[in-house]
Structures are given as C-alpha cells and as structure tokens.
C-alpha cells in the first residue's frame, strides 16, 4: 500500500509540473489510477519465471517441437516508458520434460511486465526455458510495434520490429526453417 501511495504522490507531482490542475474533476483520481496501472504493468518484477515453469514440469518421452505461437504481449519501453506490443512465438524441443502449455505465455508475461527492450525480452524468455527445462533447443521470435517510434521520434506508424533468439537444435538450419514456416502458417 505504501508503494501505491508513493507512486500516487509522484504522479500528482508530474501532473502539476506539466501545468495541470490536479484538483480538477477529471484528474482528481488520476494519480491513484495511474499508480495502480503502473504497478500492474510492472508486476513481472515480483514473479519468478523459474517457479512458474517448475510448477508444471512433467516427465514425457517426446522429442519433437512444441510451439506456442501468437502469444500476445504488452510491455513498457525502458527508454521512454511508452508501450510496445505484439506477439511472441516460443518453441522448444523436449529432452525428457515437457511443461504445461499455459506456462509459456505466463513466462512471456513475467518478462514483458517489466521495463524492457525487445532484444532483452527475447533473450530472457529463451534463457529461462533453456535453463529450467534443459530441452534440446529453444526458439523465440517476437514481433512488436513500439509506441516510442509511432508517437514520437521518427513517427513511423507501420513499422514492426522482429527479434529472434535460438539455442541447441534451433541453430540447425533445417529445424530453424521448420519453426519459421510454422509461425508463418495458418494451420487451423
């Protein structure tokens, strides 16, 4: 509760500094709402992605690709505190263990709900899956639009940034190509 109050006071100060009247009707509750929103958008700092993965690891003799694609993600750029949003595509090749499918999007959210750059977000997702599950390989591709590029700076509305990170078998051209074909296709 003290954190919410501290953030509220800081938002109040920011609004005052830009010339707003913080006591006008439309802004009276804005500092508290903004404080709570910021806490929600950065809740990943209080979550443990390793614990999330370990909570649903199961022994399974399966060594083919497991792909969860089109995982919605929303994050905040650490440079401007503006949103970036898009999709993550995450695959791994099990090596004795599989993980509950819902845990992959939860891991994406843990890292996305921190101040981020897309490049680091991609690597953090890859690394925690590799280190926790010890699979034969991990692949992560993120496609995102950045409000810092759309609203300010170069103001390019249709630009999409794509990042990728691979380990193990996904460094093999054939496996990587299969992954890239699957994330591009519409099988359903």
N, C-alpha and C positions, 0 to 999 in steps of 0.2 A: 504494500500500500504506500509506503514511503517513496518507492520508486515512481509510482504513478503521480504522486503529489509533486515530486521534484521535477518530473517531466512537464507536468501541467504548468508549473511556475515558469519554466523555461519557454514553453510555447507562448505563454502570456507575454513574456518579455519580448520575444521575437515579433509578435503581432504589434506590440507597442512601438518597437524600433522601426518597423516599416511604415508607421504612421496610422495604424488602425486604432479605432476607439474600442478597446476590449470590453467596455461596458454596454455597447450597443446590443440590441436584442438578438441579432443574428450571430453574434460572436460570443455571447455570454458563456456558453458551454463548449465552445470550440477548443479551448486549451485542454480540457479534460478528455474530450473525444479524440483529439489528436494524440494525446499521451497514450491512451489505451490502444489506438490504432498502431502507433509506433511499436508498442510492446508486442502486439500481435505479429506485426511484420518482421520482428526480430526475435521471435520466440525460439528460433533454432539454437541460440546460444545456450539455452537451458535444457537441450535434448541431447541424448547420446546415441549416435547412429549405430555404433557397435552393439549396444544393448538392444536396439530395435532389431537388427539382423539376427543376433543370437537368440532372441525370444521366439524365433520361428525357423530355426535350422533343423533340417531333417535328413537323416541318412537315406540316400537314394542312389541306386546304381543307374544313373542316367548321365550320359556324357555328350549330349547334343546341345545345340544352342538353345538358351532360354532368353526370349526377348520380350521386354515390356516397352512398347513404343507409344508415342504421343502423350507422354506424361506432362500435363500442364504444369508450368512453373511460373512463379511470380517472385521477384526479388527486388532488392534496392541496390542501385549502383553506389559503391562506396565513395565515389568521387563527387557526386552531386546530390546524393540521397533521393534520386529520382528512380521510378520503377523501370525494370526491364522484365519482359515476359515472353514466354514462348513454350517450346516443347523439348522434352528430353527423351532420348531413345537409349535404353540401357539393356545390354545383353551380357550374359556370362555363360561359360561352358562349365557345368558342374564337374567336380572331382571328388565324388563321394557324398557331397552335401548339396541339397537344394534349400531354398529359402521361400517362405510364404510369399506369394506374388505381391501382396499388398505392401510388403516391407520395402520393396524397391521404390515405389513412389513416396513412401514415408521418408526414406533416406534422402531422396531428391529434395523434399520439403525441408528437412532439417538444415541442409546446407544453403538452400535458397532463402530461408528465413533468417539470414544473417546479412550484414553488409557485404557485398560481393563484387567481384569482377567475373565475367562469364568464364574466362580462361581458368581461374582457380576453382570455380564451382565445378567445372567439368572434371578436373583432376581429383578434387576431393571425393566426388561420387565414385569415380573409378577406384581410387586407392582404398577407400573403406570397404568396398565389396571385395577387392582383391585380398586385402589383409585379413578380413574376417572369415570369408568363405574358403579362401585358398583354392579358387577354381583354376581351370586350365587357361582361362583368359577372361578379360572383361573389356567391353566396348561401351563407350559413352559418346553420343553426339547430342549437342544442344544447338537448337535454332532459336534465336531470340531477337526481339525488337527492343531497342533502348530509347526510352523517353528523353534521355540526355542528348541523343542525336536527333530526335524528332522535334522536340520543343525548343531547343536552344542550340547553340553551336552551329553545326552545318545544316540543321533543319531538313534532313532527308527523311521523308515520310515512309518510303517503301523499302528502306534498307533492312536487311536481315543479316545478323552475324551468326556464323556457324563455327562451332569449335568441336574438336574431337580428341579423344584420348583412348589408347588401346594398350592392353597387356597380353602377354602369352600368345595363345593361338590366333588372336586377332591381329597380330603383327604379320601373320602369314597372309599373302595377297588373296588367296582363294577364300579363306574364312572371312576376311575383311570385306571382300566383294559380296559374299552371300549376305552378310549383315547389312551392307549398304543397299543391296537390292531389296531386302525385306523391309527396311524402314521407308523405302520409296514406294513400295507397292501397296495396293489396297486389296487384301485377300478376302475381306468379308463382304 
